[in-house]
Amino acid sequence: MIDTTLERFQADVIDASMQTPVLVDFWAPWCGPCKSLGPMLEKLETQYAGRFKLVKVNTDEQQELAQHFRIRSIPTVYAVVGGRPVDQFQGALPEGQLREFIDRLMPNPSEIELDQALAAIEAGDRAKGAEHLRKALALDPSSDMARLTYAQLLLDTDDAPAAQAQLDALSAQAKQDPHAQALAARVKAVLEETKLPPAPELERRVAENPRDLQARLELAQHCIAHKAWEPALEQLLEIVRQDRKFGDDVGRKTMIQVFDLASTQPQLVSAWRRRLSALLF
């Protein structure tokens, strides 16, 4: 617990709230309810062991701060997270309600692990990313975002069967997400690649018979399995051009999935979207 001033408020509250939730207790020495709320907040700060920070503002001494927050009665407690007030209450709450108020501010442990996983993956440390993702899923098996991210990581590290297992465990709603469907398409392409005719054979078939749309589709699946987006899109667009109805419009549908898979290459996606739109419309 610390007492803050106008000069220290930025560091004590705003900057600190970027790392952990901050409770700002506006109080005064003459306030009866403040005398019961203050010690209770201090006790909880100790019990929560650093998961939130308590900052006190003596409104008699820091009137400018009190005016800025439009304090009309005390005690008033503001919760500041990420540099901005997100919740507040007035009066002395029972300890149970105080805990509920504080718990609503606490970051989800699974989400913390997910954030750390994304940071590790962004830094190129896939092993550390995978470790954090496994922890995130252990904490919250229903986290579709963690599961989808783990499936992507497993696929990128050449473990398509494990990636498929993660996709199978997604919620029904998450399975309808375009990114999940696109990832499922690539996992399927990787798993089925060994069942496909060799790519050189498919290329020969297409060269000998440009209307062999099945060969074009299977050649596109080879490309998708290896993240060769542009060659895959070339084959799929030709399928759409020759026969929109082939495979229940599989050419267009698979192109849309590739657009999502190639989202890190926006210029490529934009160019091929324009080509597809020009062909369709």
C-alpha positions in Angstrom: 0.0 0.0 0.0 1.3 3.5 -0.8 -0.1 7.0 -0.4 0.1 8.9 -3.7 0.1 12.6 -4.7 -0.7 14.5 -7.8 2.9 14.5 -8.8 3.4 10.8 -8.3 0.0 9.7 -9.6 1.2 8.9 -13.1 3.9 6.5 -11.9 2.0 5.1 -8.9 -1.3 4.4 -10.7 -1.3 4.9 -14.5 2.1 3.3 -15.2 1.7 0.6 -12.6 -1.7 -0.4 -13.9 0.0 -1.5 -17.2 1.5 -4.4 -15.2 -1.2 -5.2 -12.6 -4.6 -3.9 -11.5 -4.5 -0.9 -9.2 -7.2 0.0 -6.7 -7.2 3.7 -5.8 -8.8 4.3 -2.4 -10.1 7.9 -2.0 -10.4 8.5 1.8 -10.0 11.1 4.6 -9.0 10.8 8.3 -12.4 12.0 9.5 -14.4 9.4 7.5 -15.9 6.6 9.6 -16.5 4.0 6.8 -12.9 4.7 5.5 -11.5 3.4 8.8 -13.1 0.0 8.2 -12.6 -0.2 4.5 -8.9 0.9 4.4 -7.5 -1.8 6.7 -9.6 -4.5 4.9 -8.2 -3.4 1.5 -4.7 -3.5 3.0 -5.3 -7.0 4.3 -6.5 -8.2 0.9 -3.6 -6.7 -0.8 -1.3 -8.8 1.4 -3.4 -11.9 0.9 -3.5 -11.5 -2.9 0.3 -11.3 -2.8 1.0 -8.8 -5.5 -1.9 -9.6 -7.8 -3.2 -6.1 -7.3 -1.8 -2.9 -6.0 -3.4 -0.6 -3.5 -2.9 3.2 -3.7 -4.5 5.6 -1.3 -5.5 9.2 -1.9 -6.1 11.4 1.1 -8.8 13.7 -0.3 -8.1 16.4 2.3 -4.5 16.7 1.2 -5.0 15.9 -2.5 -8.0 17.9 -3.4 -7.0 18.4 -7.1 -6.9 14.6 -7.6 -10.3 14.3 -5.8 -11.8 16.9 -8.1 -10.3 15.3 -11.2 -12.1 12.0 -10.3 -15.2 13.9 -9.3 -15.3 12.4 -5.8 -18.6 13.3 -4.2 -18.5 10.9 -1.2 -15.9 8.8 0.5 -14.7 6.2 0.6 -14.7 5.8 -3.2 -12.5 3.1 -4.8 -11.5 3.2 -8.5 -10.1 0.2 -10.3 -7.5 1.1 -12.9 -6.4 -1.4 -15.5 -4.3 -0.7 -18.5 -4.0 3.0 -17.7 -7.7 3.7 -17.4 -10.5 3.3 -14.8 -12.6 0.2 -15.5 -14.8 0.0 -12.4 -15.6 1.7 -9.1 -17.7 1.5 -5.9 -18.6 3.8 -3.0 -18.9 3.0 0.6 -17.5 0.3 2.8 -18.3 -3.1 1.2 -18.3 -6.4 3.1 -15.1 -8.5 2.6 -17.0 -11.0 0.4 -18.1 -8.3 -2.0 -14.7 -6.8 -2.0 -13.2 -10.1 -3.1 -15.7 -10.4 -5.9 -14.9 -6.9 -7.0 -11.1 -7.6 -7.0 -11.5 -11.0 -8.6 -13.3 -9.4 -11.6 -10.1 -7.4 -12.3 -7.7 -10.4 -12.2 -6.4 -11.5 -15.5 -7.4 -15.1 -16.5 -4.3 -17.3 -15.8 -4.9 -19.2 -19.0 -5.0 -15.9 -21.0 -1.7 -14.9 -19.4 -0.1 -18.2 -20.6 -1.6 -17.6 -24.1 -0.2 -14.1 -24.2 3.2 -15.4 -23.2 2.9 -18.1 -25.8 2.2 -15.6 -28.6 5.1 -13.5 -27.5 7.4 -16.5 -27.5 6.2 -17.6 -31.0 6.7 -14.0 -32.3 10.2 -14.1 -30.9 10.9 -17.4 -32.8 10.9 -19.7 -29.7 8.4 -22.3 -30.7 9.4 -24.7 -27.9 8.6 -22.1 -25.3 5.4 -21.1 -27.1 4.3 -24.7 -27.1 5.0 -25.0 -23.3 2.9 -21.9 -22.5 0.1 -23.2 -24.8 0.0 -26.5 -23.0 -0.2 -24.7 -19.7 -3.0 -22.5 -21.0 -5.0 -25.5 -22.0 -4.4 -27.2 -18.7 -5.7 -24.1 -16.9 -8.7 -23.8 -19.3 -9.4 -26.7 -21.6 -12.3 -24.7 -23.2 -10.0 -22.0 -24.5 -10.6 -22.2 -28.3 -8.0 -19.5 -29.0 -5.2 -21.4 -27.2 -6.2 -24.6 -28.8 -6.4 -23.1 -32.3 -3.0 -21.4 -31.8 -1.5 -24.7 -30.6 -2.9 -26.5 -33.6 -1.3 -24.0 -35.9 2.0 -24.4 -34.0 1.9 -28.2 -34.2 1.2 -28.0 -37.9 4.1 -25.6 -38.5 6.4 -28.1 -36.6 5.3 -31.0 -38.8 3.0 -32.7 -36.4 -0.3 -32.8 -38.4 -1.9 -35.6 -36.5 -1.5 -33.7 -33.2 -2.8 -30.6 -34.9 -5.8 -32.5 -36.0 -6.5 -33.7 -32.5 -6.5 -30.1 -31.3 -8.9 -29.1 -34.1 -11.2 -32.0 -33.2 -11.4 -30.7 -29.6 -12.5 -27.2 -30.6 -16.0 -26.1 -29.6 -18.7 -26.4 -32.3 -18.8 -22.7 -32.6 -15.1 -22.4 -33.0 -15.1 -25.0 -35.8 -17.2 -22.6 -37.8 -14.6 -19.9 -37.6 -13.1 -19.2 -41.1 -9.6 -19.4 -39.7 -10.3 -22.8 -38.0 -11.8 -24.1 -41.3 -8.8 -22.9 -43.3 -6.4 -24.5 -40.8 -8.4 -27.7 -41.0 -8.1 -27.6 -44.8 -4.3 -27.4 -44.5 -4.1 -30.1 -41.9 -6.2 -32.3 -44.2 -3.9 -31.5 -47.1 -0.8 -32.5 -45.1 -2.4 -35.7 -43.8 -3.7 -36.7 -47.2 -0.6 -35.7 -49.2 0.9 -39.2 -48.9 -2.3 -40.6 -50.5 -2.1 -38.2 -53.5 -0.3 -39.0 -56.7 3.2 -37.5 -56.8 3.2 -33.8 -57.7 5.3 -34.4 -60.9 2.7 -36.9 -62.1 -0.1 -34.4 -61.5 1.8 -31.7 -63.3 2.2 -34.0 -66.3 -1.5 -34.8 -66.2 -2.4 -31.1 -66.2 0.0 -30.4 -69.0 -1.4 -33.2 -71.1 -5.0 -32.4 -70.3 -5.6 -28.9 -69.0 -9.3 -29.9 -68.3 -8.2 -32.5 -65.7 -9.7 -30.6 -62.8 -9.2 -33.4 -60.3 -5.4 -33.3 -61.1 -5.5 -29.5 -60.6 -7.2 -29.9 -57.2 -4.8 -32.5 -56.0 -1.8 -30.5 -57.2 -3.3 -27.5 -55.3 -3.5 -29.7 -52.2 0.2 -30.5 -52.5 0.9 -26.8 -52.6 -1.3 -26.1 -49.6 0.5 -28.8 -47.6 3.8 -26.9 -48.2 2.4 -23.4 -47.9 3.0 -22.7 -51.6 0.1 -20.4 -51.7 0.5 -18.8 -55.1 0.8 -22.1 -57.1 -2.1 -23.4 -55.2 -4.2 -20.4 -56.0 -3.3 -20.7 -59.7 -4.6 -24.2 -59.9 -7.8 -23.3 -57.9 -8.6 -20.3 -59.9 -8.3 -22.3 -63.1 -10.8 -24.8 -61.7 -13.2 -21.9 -61.0 -12.7 -20.6 -64.5 -13.3 -23.9 -66.2 -16.2 -25.3 -64.1 -17.6 -23.4 -61.1 -19.7 -26.4 -60.1 -16.8 -28.9 -60.0 -16.7 -30.6 -56.6 -19.5 -28.4 -55.2 -17.6 -25.2 -56.0 -14.5 -26.6 -54.3 -12.2 -24.3 -56.3 -13.7 -21.1 -54.9 -14.2 -22.5 -51.4 -10.6 -23.7 -51.2 -9.3 -20.3 -52.5 -11.1 -18.6 -49.6 -9.4 -20.9 -47.2 -6.0 -20.2 -48.7 -6.7 -16.5 -48.3 -7.1 -17.0 -44.6 -4.0 -19.2 -44.4 -1.9 -16.7 -46.3 -3.2 -13.7 -44.2 0.4 -12.8 -43.3 0.9 -11.9 -47.0 -1.8 -9.3 -47.5 -0.5 -8.1 -50.9 -0.7 -11.6 -52.3 -4.1 -12.2 -50.9 -5.4 -8.9 -52.2 -4.2 -9.6 -55.7 -5.7 -13.0 -55.8 -9.0 -11.8 -54.3 -9.2 -9.3 -57.1 -8.5 -12.0 -59.7 -11.2 -14.2 -58.2 -13.8 -11.3 -58.1 -13.0 -10.4 -61.7 -13.6 -13.9 -62.8 -16.9 -14.3 -60.8 -18.4 -10.9 -61.5 
